[in-house]
Amino acid sequence: MTSTRVVDLDYRQSPWSRNLWQILRSRNTAYCWVMAGAIAFLAAVLYVPFLRSAFRFGLLSLHELGLAIAAGFGTLILLAGIKRFSVQFQKRQSASSVRP
């Protein structure tokens, strides 16, 4: 879930002219390191017994992990739809305000 939150933050801060696939295809070394670190830290906290008890997490089943990942990607898809609708709405508003 943390990794999809990082993608979500990047997606919300991205320019309105680029879609999700263009953002993910762009080469960004720092972004790759941050994503890899976030995923590695989350995996360690969830599956290393000492860290799991330190953060007071329980062991996630495969079903729960899949549900969390699906919810994260569902959020990304929802935001992509909202962004697309918003851009189209702004274009219609600006086109209607130009007319005399």
N, C-alpha and C positions, 0 to 999 in steps of 0.2 A: 504494500500500500504506500509506503514511503516513496518508492521510486516513481509511482504514478503521480504522487503529489508534486514531486520535483518537475516532472514533465508538465503537469497541470500549471504550475507556477510559470514555467517557461512559456507555455502556450498562451497564457493570459497576458504576459508581458510582451509578446511578439507583435510585430507590426500587423495591422489589419489586412494588408495585401497578401500575406502568406498563409497557406493552409497548413494543417497538421503534418502532412506528408513532406512538404517542402522544409518545414522546420526540422523534422527528424532526419531528413537526408543531408542537411547541411553539415559540413565538417566542423566540429567544435571540440577540440581536445580537452579543454577544461570541463566542459559539460559531460564528456564521456568519463572523466576521472571522478567527477562528483556523483554521477549515476552509479558507477562501479563501487565507489566507497559506500554510498547509501545502501545499495543492495547487499554488499558484503557485511556491513554492520548489522543490518536487519536480520540477515540469515544467521549471523553469529549470536545475536541476542535471542532469536527464537529457538535455535537448535543446540547451543552449547549450554549444558546444564548449569554451570556456575553463573553465567550471565543471565540465563533465563530466571534463576532464583533471585539474582540481584535486582532485576527489573520487575520481579513478581509477575512474570508471564507464565501462562500454561502452554503445554505443547499443543500446537495447532494440528488438527487432522488435515488430511488432504482435501476434504470437503470444505473446511473453513478457509484454508489457504486459497483454494480455487474461487470461493465466493468473494474473498477480499480482492483478489486480482481482477475478477470480473467487475466488481463494483468500481474499481479504479479506472478500468478501461471504459466502462459505461459512462463514467463522469467525463472522460475525455471526448467521447462521441457526442454526448449532450452539449458540451462546451463548443465543439466544432459546429454543431447545428445552430446554436445560439449566435456564434460569431458570424456564420454565413448569413443568417436571417438579419442580423444587425447591419451588416455591410450592405445587403440589398435594400434594407429599409432606409439607410442613410443616402444611398444613391437615388432612390425614388424621391426622398425629401429634397435633396439638392437639385434634382432635375425639375421638380415642381416649383421650387422657389426661383428658378432662373426665368421662367416664363413671365411675361409682362402682365 
